[in-house]
Amino acid sequence: MSFLAELAELRKTVPRLHNIVVACENSDYCTHADKNKNCYLLFAANFCEDCLYGGPMISCQDCADSSYSDGCELCYECVDVEKCYNCNYCQDSKNCTDCTLCYDCIGCTSCFGSVGLRQKRYCFFNEQLSKEEYQKRLSELDIKDPAQLAIQRARFEELKKEVPRRSAIIMNSENCFGDQIIDSKNCYNCFDAHRCEDCMHLEGCWKTKDSMDLMYSDGSELCYESFSLGLGSYNCNFCTYIRSSSDCEYSELLFSCKHCFGCIGLQNKEYYILNKPYSREEYFKKVTEIKEQMRVDGEYGRHLPSTYPLEDTAAKYLET
């Protein structure tokens, strides 16, 4: 039996967590979540407090219905925003305060329905107003009324068509190619990457270094072809759902483990193969033999086989 076939059999016998959460408080209905407090229905969210209906997001507080948010507070229905406060219906914006219906705005305060502004105050659909006139215009609106909100949103969408926009959102980054890359360096073909360095083919990653082909990583380094790595995982390849672990391959659901190969559902373990313990010397000898046979069988380098057909996963929503 090939190694991947043995691993597939192990997958059928090891009990699984119903939810992937680590060190969360009063956040029972979140998943792929680490160190959150008082959160509800968040996905891929870390270090958040009093947030609901959102994700991926990191270090946010009192936010709802938001996605790809970083360090935000009191925000609602925002996408790809960073360090924003009390903003609603905003996208691709950074360091903004008290803004509503804004797109591609940086360092703005008290702006409504505006696009492509930098360091502006009291702008209403990109028109510069005095503080008094701006507040008067706002008082005439009631965006809590869905009909009124729809009218203002339609006007906002028309303005977005008129204002030139960047081909990609790459801010404070050096030698990077992709989109939604923030505070990063030497990153190629990366998307929604924040504070990453020397990486390729990332999606939804924060503080990741020297890695390739990752999706949803926070604080990982020297990792390859893996999904959902968190809390400083190091040198993990072909892995899924790994937290605070190092030097692991072809494993999933590991917590604070080292030197594990083909393991599932372990915590605080070292030198394990297919969930069986080995001495240090036996481990490295056995892993070398397994890898050599996997190369002969054409298995090494392939990711873990999927446990679900494509039609039953979220990937089907990306087909269009």
C-alpha angles and dihedrals in degrees: 000000000000121000094250089050090053090049090050090055091049089052090060094055105041115089113240132219111249088220136022105230131139127195095342125156122211091344102114098147098054126098135201084018132143130193099349128151129207094352130146132200097351123154124203093356128148134186094003129144132199094356131136143183101018153088167205089042138137135201094358129147132200094356129142138189092006133136134198091009123159125193096343131149134198093001128148130196095352128151128197096358130148131198094350125154128205094349127151131196093358130148137189092003134136137196094002128149131198094357128147130191094002130152128193094355123151127193094354128149129197099359128149129199093350133149134201098358127154125202094342133150132199098008119158112195087338092308113128111232137174117257091255095049092046092053090047091053091049093049089058091059130075106192090172084075105084092214093052091045091052091054093051092044091054090052089048092052091053091052090051089059092053101047117077113244136197118261089231138010106241114152131178089351135130127214095351134147126191132050138292092022113158130184092345139134134210096359121152126196092354127151128196090001118159124189093348128149136197096358140137133202100007129161124189098352133152129194093353123155137192093357139130138199098012132149120196106001129162120190096344127148136193093006129145138193096354141133130217104004118171150169098031105316113181133202096352119154132187091002137140130202099004125165129187092341135132141200095013130143136186092005139125138194096022122157122193094341132147132201099003123155122191095352133148132196101001131147129196093354132141134193098015129152119190087348093303122119122240135179116257093257094045091048097057092042092050094045090052090053093047093050092049091052091045090055090050089050092046091241104113110095094028118111124243110287113259117257091209134049116252091250091063096052135078089254090083089070090061095058093089 
